Amino acid sequence: MSKYHFLRTFRRAVGLSPWQFLLNERMRRAAYRLATSDEAISTIAFDTGFGDLSTFNNRFRSTFGVRPTDYRRHWQ
């Protein structure tokens, strides 16, 4: 299967590009860890594949509408 055929097939099946799917999955895992653990937010960000904390914070806010700190406070 060519790269382009895979991308079209994946998007048709899932509704997202592989990159969007991966980012959404990383955000879901980060949100779960924020809600269920006392780990530092920076540790969660780096463990879920983000290279710096500001990128994680911006992505988290755009995905969930709140800062990671506020999300944790709400669920704990």
C-alpha positions as a printed Julia matrix, in Angstrom:
76×3 Matrix{Float64}:
   0.0    0.0    0.0
   1.41   3.38  -0.92
   1.76   6.15   1.64
  -0.95   8.2   -0.07
  -3.37   5.31  -0.31
  -2.82   4.6    3.4
  -3.53   8.24   4.3
  -6.77   8.28   2.26
  -7.89   4.92   3.64
  -7.09   5.87   7.24
  -8.94   9.18   6.96
 -11.95   7.47   5.41
 -12.06   4.81   8.15
 -11.29   6.97  11.2
 -12.35  10.45  10.11
  -8.98  11.97  11.0
  -5.51  12.0    9.56
  -3.04   9.68  11.3
  -1.32  12.73  12.82
  -4.6   14.14  14.19
  -5.5   10.72  15.56
  -2.13  10.44  17.3
  -2.41  13.91  18.85
  -5.93  13.2   20.09
  -4.78   9.93  21.65
  -1.85  11.65  23.37
  -4.2   14.3   24.75
  -6.64  11.68  26.04
  -3.83   9.84  27.83
  -2.5   13.06  29.31
  -5.98  14.04  30.53
  -6.45  10.64  32.15
  -3.12  10.91  33.95
  -3.88  14.45  35.09
  -7.17  13.29  36.57
  -5.86  10.14  38.25
  -2.34  10.9   39.44
  -0.32  13.5   41.31
   2.54  13.46  38.82
   3.95  16.81  37.77
   2.32  18.26  34.69
   5.71  18.55  33.02
   6.35  14.82  33.58
   3.02  13.95  31.99
   3.72  16.29  29.08
   7.12  14.78  28.35
   5.91  11.2   28.86
   3.09  11.71  26.36
   5.52  12.89  23.71
   5.6   16.66  23.95
   8.99  18.31  23.67
   8.21  21.33  25.8
   5.66  22.34  28.38
   4.31  25.41  26.57
   3.38  23.34  23.5
   1.61  20.84  25.74
  -0.25  23.59  27.62
  -1.39  25.27  24.39
  -2.49  21.99  22.8
  -4.28  20.9   25.99
  -6.14  24.19  26.24
  -7.19  24.08  22.59
  -8.39  20.48  22.97
 -10.2   20.66  26.32
 -10.84  24.38  26.75
  -9.04  24.62  30.09
  -5.48  24.68  31.35
  -4.03  21.35  32.56
  -3.93  22.7   36.12
  -7.62  23.6   36.05
  -8.5   20.23  34.5
  -6.66  18.43  37.31
  -8.33  20.58  39.96
 -11.75  19.81  38.52
 -11.26  16.02  38.51
  -9.47  15.53  41.81
